[in-house]
Each structure stands twice: as structure tokens, then as C-alpha cells.
Amino acid sequence: MLYKDQAAGFDERAAIPAEAVESMAAAVAEIAGLRQGEMLLEIGPGTGMLSLPLLRRPIRYIGFDRSPAMLAVFREKVEKAQLRAELLVADGNGRWPAEDGSVAAIFSARALHHVDVDHAATETIRVLGPEGGWLILGMVRRPNGSVKPTLRRQMRKLLEEEGYSGRNHHTHTEALFSALEAIGGERAEPHVVAHWMERYTPLDSITAWEGKEGLAGHYIPQEVKERVLGRLRAWAEERHGNLKAPLEQKEFFELDAIHMRAA
């Protein structure tokens, strides 16, 4: 999915507090032990919402994404901040745009679950340097009973009833890390780097999904999408009543990391 329809408003819809983004960048640099001049490869940076604090560090940076529209927004930010970054349009399910053994750390947030597990493992090993390196994955998490995850689970359940199974970040991460552990990777404990409170309405999620090209990472027929979201709206109204009533929920940013030893 190329997210042409989402690029302009993505930062507003998926906003993360600036303090949380700074904490995330500091934690990524600390976990990876990034030294001056070393290369960080980011998979699926999108509009660069999480990336600018990384670019301010004395490292080299390559970010690649399938969406030209999202990267165009990122490029504008880089130019405005007078920073340097190599931003490339590329598909994570193809060859990653980095030379063999050239990367000290790989970072991805909310994107790598779109890449085949075996391919992601192979490319991780290929691009990491001869001294080894880190794969670090970031994700915004919320308590299971809060409004966003509750609605997402129900949306995926309804989608599965239509014959479509959604991609899941946690399941993909577990499969990828297990594959890398099998060839010598050493997993670190998950690390929460920031937390904050957010006010959110059930209608926010439904409206956001209505504005997307597909659902849960799939292109699906419009009539299927409308049926799923119609059923979801009815379910949410029964559960929450007023869909426009704001609900407060806790959000936190978590990093999962695995270290690959020197070859």
C-alpha cells in the first residue's frame, strides 16, 4: 500500500509527543551503541515523524519506504531542518538499499510486519556489518482494554469473517526474532522508552479506517470494507454508546531489539 491518501494528514492522525520521539531516538542510539559515522538503516520511515532526532546525531542515515508520497513529506522536513539523509523509494520485500556489511543498526517502527519474515531475516544478516549489529523495532502500545486496541481487534475479527487475515506486528516480531535467534541472535528485554496520556474517541479509529485505501494491510473490495466498518460501527455503538465521547487512554512506546553477533 502506497499511502497516497494518508501522507498529508499522517502526522496529525498518528501523532506522538515530541518528548516521546526524542526519548525513542536516544534509546535507539544507546541500544545500538551508534558511533560517529556509522550507518543506520530505517525501514519504512514514512513521513519521518520518528526520524528527525536520529538525523541530528553524527551518523549516516538511509531510510527507504514504498510510498513516494510519504517520503516527499519527509524530504521537506529534512530540507527545512537543514539535515542530511539518503531517502529512497524501495520495497522491503525486495533487496534493501544498503551494501553488504555496511550497516551498524536497523530500525523500523510500524512497518517491518509488511515484510516477509524469511526475507527480513536474510536481509538483516546481509546488511549488518562484520562486527555484528542490532535490529530494533518500535511500536506504540496501549493497554488491551483501551479503546484503540479493542476496536482494532474487533475490526480484524470482522475482516477475518470476510476471508482476510490482518498483519500483526507482535506475531511478526516474534517469528522474525525466533528466526534470528536460531542463527545466533541474542534478544534484549523489551524496553519502554516513553509513555503519555491520549484522549481519543471510538469514532476516530473508524473515521481513520474509512479514509484508508484498504484495511489491516490489505487492498479489499470497497463493498467489503464498507460492510466491515458498518458492522464495526454498530458494535462500537452498542459497546460505547456515544462514539464521539472522548476516552482517556495510556499510550507507551516500546522497543524490541535483537543483537546479531559478528560473523
Salt bridges, closest charged atoms under 4 A:
ASP11 OD2 - LYS77 NZ 2.42
GLU22 OE2 - ARG56 NH1 3.68
GLU38 OE2 - ARG35 NH2 3.03
ASP91 OD2 - ARG66 NE 3.81
ASP100 OD1 - ARG95 NH2 3.29
ASP100 OD1 - ARG126 NH1 2.70
GLU123 OE1 - ARG126 NH2 2.80
GLU131 OE1 - ARG35 NH2 3.63
GLU161 OE2 - LYS157 NZ 3.05
GLU161 OE1 - ARG231 NH2 2.95
GLU162 OE2 - ARG227 NE 2.76
GLU174 OE1 - ARG187 NH1 3.05
GLU181 OE1 - ARG187 NH2 2.96
GLU186 OE2 - ARG261 NH1 3.20
GLU210 OE2 - ARG233 NH2 3.26
GLU251 OE2 - ARG142 NE 2.87
GLU251 OE2 - LYS148 NZ 3.93
GLU254 OE2 - ARG141 NE 2.80
ASP256 OD2 - ARG141 NH2 3.74
